[in-house]
Amino acid sequence: QVQVVESGGGLVQPGGSLRLSCTTSGSTFSSVAMAWYRQAPGKQRELVAFVSTGGTRNYADSVKGRFTISRDNAKNTVYLQMNSLKPEDTAVYYCNAPGKGSPLWSWGQGTQVTVSS
């Protein structure tokens, strides 16, 4: 079973930046698409950024132009660079490999991002 470990969250002021990292175990990382998700209090988890095995990227409209997803297959790691952060970006952020109906792996513990002055 692949395990994922997210890190890099924290408390940041509006307009600030954070870089999240997600490292996975196993040998399948380079052969799967990866995505970042987030779940705010009282809301459903949503996909915010996606990167294919070939490097194609897609973003939720709410983060387009502010967030950048990237991957390093040699390190089994996916990153999320978040700039111009807003209070509404406050959430627990998770990574996973998106599947047909649900993500391929069990969820990690996530990393908390809090945007507040």
Residue pairs with C-beta under 8 A, 6 or more apart in sequence:
1 105
1 106
2 24
2 25
2 26
2 28
2 97
2 104
2 105
2 106
3 24
3 25
3 26
3 105
3 106
3 108
4 22
4 23
4 24
4 25
4 94
4 95
4 96
4 105
4 106
4 107
4 108
5 22
5 23
5 24
5 108
5 109
6 20
6 21
6 22
6 93
6 94
6 95
6 108
6 109
6 110
6 111
7 20
7 21
7 22
7 23
7 111
8 18
8 19
8 20
8 21
8 111
9 18
9 20
9 92
9 93
9 111
9 112
9 113
9 114
10 18
10 112
10 113
10 114
11 114
11 116
12 18
12 85
12 113
12 114
12 115
13 115
13 116
13 117
14 85
14 86
14 87
14 115
14 116
14 117
15 84
15 85
16 85
16 115
17 81
17 82
17 83
17 84
17 85
18 82
18 85
18 113
19 79
19 80
19 81
19 82
20 36
20 79
20 80
20 82
20 93
20 95
20 111
20 113
21 77
21 78
21 79
22 34
22 36
22 77
22 78
22 79
22 80
22 95
22 108
23 75
23 76
23 77
24 76
24 77
24 78
24 95
24 105
25 76
26 76
28 97
29 73
29 76
30 53
30 73
30 76
31 53
32 53
32 97
32 104
33 50
33 51
33 52
33 53
33 97
33 98
34 50
34 51
34 69
34 71
34 78
34 95
34 96
34 97
34 98
35 47
35 48
35 49
35 50
35 51
35 69
35 95
35 96
35 97
35 98
35 103
36 47
36 48
36 49
36 67
36 69
36 78
36 80
36 93
36 94
36 95
37 45
37 46
37 47
37 48
37 93
37 94
37 95
37 96
37 103
38 45
38 46
38 48
38 89
38 91
38 92
38 93
38 94
38 113
39 45
39 46
39 91
39 92
39 94
39 110
40 88
40 90
40 91
41 91
43 91
45 94
46 60
47 60
47 98
48 59
48 60
48 62
48 63
48 67
48 80
48 93
49 57
49 58
49 59
49 60
49 63
49 67
49 68
49 69
49 80
50 57
50 58
50 59
50 69
50 98
51 57
51 69
51 70
51 71
51 78
55 71
57 68
57 69
59 67
59 69
62 88
63 82
63 89
66 82
66 83
66 84
66 85
67 80
67 81
67 82
67 83
68 80
68 81
68 83
69 78
69 79
69 80
69 81
70 78
70 79
70 81
71 77
71 78
71 79
72 78
72 79
78 95
80 93
80 95
82 89
82 113
85 113
85 115
86 115
87 115
87 116
88 115
89 113
89 115
90 113
90 114
90 115
90 116
91 112
91 113
92 110
92 111
92 112
92 113
93 110
93 111
93 112
93 113
94 107
94 108
94 110
95 108
96 103
96 104
96 105
96 107
96 108
97 103
97 104
97 105
98 104
